Amino acid sequence: MKSYPQRFNISRRAVLSTLAVLPALASPFSLISSQAQSTRSGDPLPSWNDGPAKQAITTFVKETTDQASPKFVPAAERIATFDQDGTLWVEHPIYTQVVYCLDRVPAVVEKKPELKSVQPFKTVLSGNREAMAKLSIRDLEKILFATLSGMTVTEFNAEAKKWMETAKHPRWDRLYTELTYQPMLEVLRYLRDNAYKTYIVTGGGQDFVRVYSEKVYGIPPEQVVGTAGGTKYGYGKDDKPFLTKEPKLLLNDDNAGKPEGIHLMIGRRPYAAFGNSTGDRQMLEYTVAGDGARLSMIVLHDDAQREYAYGPANGLPDTKVGTFTQALYDEAKQKSWTVISMKNDWKRIFAFE
Amino acid sequence: MKSYPQRFNISRRAVLSTLAVLPALASPFSLISSQAQSTRSGDPLPSWNDGPAKQAITTFVKETTDQASPKFVPAAERIATFDQDGTLWVEHPIYTQVVYCLDRVPAVVEKKPELKSVQPFKTVLSGNREAMAKLSIRDLEKILFATLSGMTVTEFNAEAKKWMETAKHPRWDRLYTELTYQPMLEVLRYLRDNAYKTYIVTGGGQDFVRVYSEKVYGIPPEQVVGTAGGTKYGYGKDDKPFLTKEPKLLLNDDNAGKPEGIHLMIGRRPYAAFGNSTGDRQMLEYTVAGDGARLSMIVLHDDAQREYAYGPANGLPDTKVGTFTQALYDEAKQKSWTVISMKNDWKRIFAFE
């Protein structure tokens, strides 16, 4: 069994750069803003500039939904999968879920005071960013296990939901759920309007993403595939059964784990897949390897002004594992995956712009 | 990690009684007959006799779908889960999938001739039913692993599909897929017509059931939760990726594994659940423990004439683990699960009657 952190693909450098900009642990309260709606004009993708990326999406939908087309796909088989971090919302400077785990440390220590003077909890509690930046992967593993397991499923859902309603991204001072990409929300809706079942297939925690997926993306919990830990069935004092989250990895939903997870949870090969990093490589390969019309698309973060620019494909150093490498870029070209340039293909990035 | 056979709940006695009635390995060819449709009259459950079981179903649907009802459930949350073996189709004298595995042995040995003289394969090939009946659980485990893993997902699907189109049940001389319970097919359709998402939650193999679930039950592969093995992503000579079925258990979807599997694969607690054996106990408990209107129902096999009568609740000896025990019957009464008597509640059992 592999352990959680391996799949979170966090390098110490990423943590270092993150901690410098993290907000204080306690976040101000505010409510989730309502989701921006794309205009229901004739154009289903109004936030996209005309170009090969937009064209690839609309052509794919037309070809697979027109009964007269040789590439027609029956409605029941229309499956589309989306990576989350960096594909549907901002992943920089660090995955939102890792921020959540760090934020949960005080509450965990309150319940288990013996951890107060134990590393790495002592360091996280100190608030000393320089010391936190030096935490090892092993330390982060301890933090993830301590904050993502040991509670009931109901308790976890309530905690994560509450956090998502208040925690903000330091750069924009906005809720993380506002930092979804408006052009991708339009793709989700466009595909669903054409009878596609849309799934999130994320390296992030399945239970975490399920807490907000319906509200934020219109994707129900049962259509979220992610890295998943086990649960344990037990009984309370009142004889009522409940499930407890266990520190045991069932599905490492990244890299080859993505097509494996798709087989486990969906059982069909997707017709369309969207990603943005080497962690999505196998999902994109697996999707286009199917018969008939298949669409694999990959988001290139090349817009430092409106969002971020990172990865060797931008001539920038690789700041973390799992980014858009030159090798991935080359494979995209070779295998006819369509690259989405945030800078050139997206009229706007966020709904609030 | 537990191994496959533990969850198949097969006792040697069950195997013994089965082998006596098994058809020859090679089955005559025929096509899957079209599914009988329930009449779309005013009565959504025409194969049910009036009584508390039918009443429980219709009351539940009315209460949870009427917006004026205090027990109204939003459409997006309407989840119903069904055990398969003994709940949706015949499980006697032995699980269909085990018959499949025994039937696959000659093909496996053809590819690996070294197994020919190795036990338990030698015994299965001999066709000596008396010797086969003496196979141990460990032997059966070897057969299940050999016949359910090692091939690509595509190969497995093709093999299982072909078998399902030809193999017949010895008692009725009909395809196994014809031995679905007509009253339960009506319940599935009735729930779906009322915006419920219907899931199979089976102790049987997830990949096996997914092969025919859409055709037989109208349930798509992604709504089948079952005992699942891992897969491994790899590349062929042409650089095309494929998934290979591994002899590794990921989800043991029986007993406590059912609510755990429901959490993993669906992420929501069902509003309605249907089962027939101790393997369904935790799923039924978990379902009714939720807030609001919840329905847990359990099929009692008390009709030896039209189907089978078995289990202590019928005053009969327990011929296998996982049957309808007296303790389960008592819990059903205590927890307000509704017992479905095949003999009294069902006008007819099969569509072909």
Interface residues (C-beta under 8 A of the other chain):
Chain A: A76 I79 V153 K197 Q206 D207 R210 E214 P220 P221 E222 V224 A228 G230 T231 K232 Y233 K240 P241 F242 L243 L250 L251 A256 P259 E260 H263 L264 M265 I266 G267 R268 Q282 E285 Y286 A289
Chain B: A76 I79 V153 K197 Q206 D207 R210 E214 P220 P221 E222 V224 A228 G230 T231 K232 Y233 K240 P241 F242 L243 L250 L251 A256 P259 E260 H263 L264 M265 I266 G267 R268 Q282 E285 Y286 A289
